[in-house]
Amino acid sequence: MSKYFGFLLFFVCSCAGMSFKFDKFEYNPSLKETFITKPDVVVLGLIEKKDFKYDQHVVSNFSEMLSHYFFENGISVSESKYKVTTNILLKDSKDTFFSDQAILHKNFIFIQGTLSESEFGNGLDSSMRSTVIIDVFNSSGNRIANSVYITDDTLSDSFKLRKICEKIVTKIVKMYDKK
């Protein structure tokens, strides 16, 4: 009996240190003509932080790390605070934005995203869950890819944030290898 109790205790203790991670990246294969040539420029749109925890550096660190990894892959980054909306009444604004960007950049994609952190539990039994959601649009304004990354780590940890950015950029660059 004590042998089973020891095994159960080992199992429970080993699971207590497990961290949760969810990494999903999907692209729209019906827009395969979009993936013919790797973009020269990434227009980095609005990156929002949606939570009650104030950390002024998370969004700027995230944007700068994304820029670094795109630059490392031979892609320039231009920043804009524009946000693509699904509101049909604002379609003209979206069309104008993408046509203006097409004048400025020959071959580009547009990226926008949301960062959030949540604490669950109370007192000593609390845990953190962070979410990174990125949408990728082609130069016509069509969403061509979406990335969702959920982890138990805080986004204030620049090492973890760097790993997330590296994975996102790698997956975006690999879209163009799936011709």
Phi, psi and omega in degrees: 000318181292333177296317179291322178296319178297318178296315179298317179297317177299315181298314181295316180293323180289330179283338182296334181265005182290143175248150183266135176215135177228126184226110182231131176226123180233139174238160184267101183292343179290343177257041187298337177295338178293333187265014183291313180237139178296137182294151175276330186224141169251122174269114183268109182275204184293126172250114183259149172246115184247089172192178183265357181273118182277118173213097188294345186263346185298312182294315180293321176298316180299311181298317181291324178290320175301313180302317180300312183289328174293316178300319179298334179262015176080022181242126178284158180235134174239139183256145177212149178262018180288148176230125176287131179243157178269003179292118183296330180294338181260017182300322179298321178297317179296313180299319179296316180300311183291326177289325175296318179294325179295330176289320182284324186231129182294311186225103186222161166234158181243135181233136172223163183195177180224136175242140175209153177226139179225143174252135180241150177094191180215150176058232182284344182257050179248156178220159183252143174224125180245144181230136174235122179237127181234134173247137181242130181240146175278180185291349176269353180093009177272136177288124183250343180202159180215137179232133176233126180230122180236133182214162176278355182275155176278147178283350176287342177281105186297331178295315179293319179297321178298317179297319179297313180299317180299317179295317181298312181295318178302317181291324177293316180295321181292340176303327184278354175270354184262036186306000000 
